[in-house]
Amino acid sequence: MLDLSAIIAHHRDLDFLLASSPEQDNFISDWDGHHPFYQDAFRSGKLSVKNIQGYNYLRSDIELTQKVIAFHEYRDRICYQEKEVLLGAGSTAHILAFVTWLKIQEIKEVYYIAPLYFTFHYFFKIQGINLRPVSKQQPIEKNFSVNLPNKKSILLITDPVWYAGYAVPETMIRKIKEWQNLTGSLVFVDGSFQYLKWNKDQLELSTLLCKELTLRLICPTKAISTHGFRFAYLLLPKPYYNDFDFILDNAAGSSSAYDIGCSKICMDILNNPGSNQALTEYIHNIYRRLSVEQLIRTEIIPDCGYFIFAQLQKKVMRDFQAMDGKYFEQSKYKNYVRINLLSSSVQNLFKY
């Protein structure tokens, strides 16, 4: 088993490294997005005096909540009520709220399928809650299987596996659903990179899970790869809403009026008939070009998102910095690194 504390340390060291050389253009695992879409939509007017002088609460913005509800009714064919949608300024605040709620409930142990975003490891360590893996493999690996506990539990999964752009298989989602129904267990899905599938089948398989026993974290800013404002939300069973809302209120306080305005624009983009399909096709084409020109090699065939996990040509790799498997609880793919297909560094690959 990997040292989960080491994962936190690796990310902390990386933050210091990047902060010391912010102008470098050779970090191919970058998290920023560079693409030709949506700029015009965000060239909006000035903030009003009311926005500037008063507190603004993203969590309680009914108009934005309704836009989210409309999105899931259109995309998933699922109807949510207002108190099943908890808005927040980014995924991190929701992760903190979830871990805080576990602490309040005096939960000592949570099961999970690796990988988890390192923020989960960080907050779980702070709160002294044990994380127990239910698999020796990750969904990207061959012979992936899980050993779910035969009791009522809490399971944490990430779908898709963000660093590899790989959605959790339907067979596994259905197995988890069957286990949910059998044990009454709660499942938290970190779906921060959902709604970025490359094919035209837009169904996110975590929608198949039991709605009354599932919390889904969604981050629309990633779905349009536009990161200059903070917006994410949690889809959760109605009985949990008030507790999570109170935690989020105390953890994050009020919001930025700019974030609220941009979040509405973001949802308008996703609710349009074309949604983010032009972006996903653009990302997919970059991956195809890297493959055709044999600049990368990978056994893990991506199907979503803007990250892939692959090997770079040796002559290329020496000119770039990258995040390898140690950042993602992954030790089986030697010389594989995370590549951001929308990174400015990727465009430099085509010069080789």
N, C-alpha and C positions, 0 to 999 in steps of 0.2 A: 504493500500500500504506500502511495506517495505521501510525503510529508506536506500536509496541507498548509502548515505555517510557512513553509518555504515558498509556496505560491504567492502569499501575501508579500513576502520579502522581495521576490523577483519583481513584482509589479511596483513596489515602492522604489526599488533601485532604478527601474526603468523611468519612472516619473522624474527622478533626480537627474538622470542622464539626459533626458529630452529637455528638461528645463534649463540645463547648462548649455545646450546648443540648439535653441529654438528655430534657427534659420536653416537647419540642415534639410536637404531635399533627397536624402537617400534612405529614409526609414520606410520600407515598403510594407510594413505592417500597420501603417498609419490608420487613424480612425476617422479622419476628415473625409468629406466627399467633394469631388470636383467633377461636375457634369453640367450640361447646357440647359437644364430644365428648371422651370418654376421661378426664375429670378423676377420676371415681370410681376408675378402675382404678389410678391412681397414688397413691391415699391409703393407702399401705402402712405397715407397722409400722416400728419402730426397727431400726437396724443392730445386729448382734450384737457382743459384745466381740471375737470372733475377727475380724470384719470391720474393726473399728476398729484393732486392734493389729497385724494382719498385713498384708503386701503382698497386693494383689489384682490379678490379671492377666486382663483381659478377653480377651486373645489366646488364652489357653489354657483358657478355660472351656468344657468339653465339653458341658454342658447347653445353653448358649446356641448353640454351634455346631450341635447337633442340631436346635434350633428353626429355625435358618436353613436347614439342609438340608431339613427338612420343608416349609418355606415354598416353596422352589424346586421340590421334587418335586410339591407340590400346584398351584402357580401356573404353573410352566413345563413340568412333566412332564420335568424333567431331574434326574438323580441325581448329587449331588456327594459326594465323599469328604471326610473331615475335613481332609485336607491339600490341599484345593482351596478352602477357605474360611478367609480370614485376617481375624479380627476386629480392630477398632481403635476408638479414641476419636475418632470424627469423620472426615470426608473429608479434611481438611487433612493429617493424619498420613500417610494413604495416598498422597496426592499427593507429599508430601515423600519418602516411601519409593521411589516410582516414579522420581522424578527422580534421587535418590541412586543407585539401581540403574543407571540409564542412565549416570551418571558413572563408576561402577565398571566398567561394561562398555566404557568409553571410546567411547561413542556420541557423535558430534559433531553429528548432525543428526536431527531428528524432523519428519515431515510431519504436517500437521493440517488439519482442516476447522474453520473459524471458526464460532461463537465459542468461546473457551475461558474458563473462569473465571479471573479475574486472578491467582489464586494460582499457576496453572501458569506464567504469564508471569513472575511474580516469581521462582520457583525456577529456571526455565530460565535466566533472566538471570544469577542468582547463580552457577550451575554452568557458564555459558559454552556452553550447548548451543543450537544454532540451531534456530529453528522456521520451517518452510517451508510456506506454505499451498498446498493442491492445488486451490483454487477461488477465483475472484474473487467468488463469491456465498456467501451463507449458505443453509442449507436452507429458511429462511422466505421466500426471494426467488424470484420467477418466473425460469424458465430456469436453475434451479440445476443445475450439472453439476460434475464433478471430473475432474482430470487426474492419475491415480494413476501413480506412478513404475513403470517396467518392470523393477524389481529388488527383491530382498528388502529390506524397509524396516520402519520402525516408524511406525504411523499413530495419531494421537490424535484422537478425535471426542467430541463432547458430544451425548448423546441422552437426553432431549429437549433442544431449545434452550430452556434453562430460563427465560430472561427473557421469552420470548414464549409459553411453554406450548405448544410445537409439536414433535411427534415427527418424527424423521428419516424420510422416506418409505421404504416397503418396497423400492421399486425401487433406491434408493441402497444400502440395507443388503445387498441381494442382489448388487449390483455389487461392493461391498467384499468380500463373501464369495468371489465368483468370483476376484477379484484375490488374496485371501489364499491360496486353493488353488493358484493359478498361480505365485505368487512365494514362498510360505512366509513371508509377512510377519506381524508381530505387530501386533495392534490393541488399543489401550487405550480403553475406553469409559467416559467419565465419565457414569454413569447415576445420579447423585445424586438426580435428580428422577423416577426411574422408579417404576412401580407407583402412579401417581396419575392414570391415564387416566380421563376422564370417562364414556366409554361402558362397557358391561359386557364388552367384549372386553378381557380383561386381558393379552393376549399382548404382551410386550415384544419388539420385532423384533430387538434385538441378540442374543437367544437363538438366532437363525438363523445367527449367525457361527460359524466353526470353533472349537469349544470348546478344542482343543489349542493354538490360536494367539490366544486372546482373553483379556484381563483386563477384568473389569467391576467398576466401583466403584458400590456400592449404599449408600444412606443411609436406613434405615428411619425415623429420626426425622422426616425430611421427608415420608415417606409417610403419617404421621399428624399432620404439622405440630405437633409437640410438641418444643420445642428446648431445654428446660431441662436436658437431659443429653446426653452425647456418645456416639454410636454409629454406626459405619459398618463396612462390610466389603468385602473384595476377593475376587471369584471369579477364580481364576487356575489355570493348568495346574499340576499337581502338581510338575513339575521345578523350578518357580520358588519354591515355597513356602518352603523353608528360607532362601534368600537374602533374600527379602522379610521373613520373620519376624525374622531377625537384625537387619536394618536398622531395622525398626519397634521392636524391643526397645530398641535403642540410641537411637533418636530420641525415643521417647515414654515409655519406662520402664514402671512399673506403672500401674494404673488406679485409678479411684475405685470403691469398693464400691457407692456410690449409682448410678453409671453402669451397673454390671453388673446390679444389681437392676432398674433401670428398662428396660434393654435387653431383659431377659427378658419383662417385661410388654408391651413394644412388640411383640415377636415373637408373643406370645400373642394380641394384638389382631389382628395381620395374619393369623395362622393360623386365626382363627375363621371360620366360614362367611360372615359378613357382611363380614369384613375391614374395609377402610376405605371401603366404598362409600357409607355415609351422609355421610362427609366430602366425597368427590368430588362427590356430588350437590349438597351444600350449596354448594360452590365454583362448580359449573356454574350453579346458580340465581342466584348473585350476578352472574355474567357476563351471563346472560340479562336480568336486571333492568336492569343498566347499559345494555345495548344497546337494550332496549325503550323505556326512558326517554330514549334518545338522549343520554346523558351521555358516551358514548365513541363513537369511530369507528375502525375498523381494517380494513385489507385482509388482515391475518394472522389467520386463524380458528384460535383455540386449541383444543386437544383434551385437554390434560392439565395437571397442576401447579396452582399457585395464583398464578402471575404471568401477565400478558398485556402485550403491547406495543401501545399504542394512543394515539390523540389524545383529549385531554380537551376539552370545550367551552371556548372562550376565557374565558368568564365564570367558569368553574370553575378553570382552570389558574392564574390569578393568585393564588389563595389557597393553593396547594400547592407544596411542593418535590418534585422528582422527579429520577430518573436517566434521561438521554436516551441516544441511541445511542452517544455517545462512550465510554461505559463498557463497551460490548459489541462493539467493532470494527465498529460499524454506522453508516454515514453516509448511507444511501439513503432513510430514512424520516424526513422532516423533521417536527418538532413531535411525534414519537412519544415516549412515555415508558413506563418500566416501571411497572406498577400491580400492587400486591399485593392480590389480591381478599380476603385475610383480614386486611388491615391495618385497624386501628381508624379510620384516616383515610378508608377507603372508605365507611364508614357515614355519614360527614359529607357525602359526595357526594349522598346521597338527600335532603338538606335543600334542594337547589337546585331 
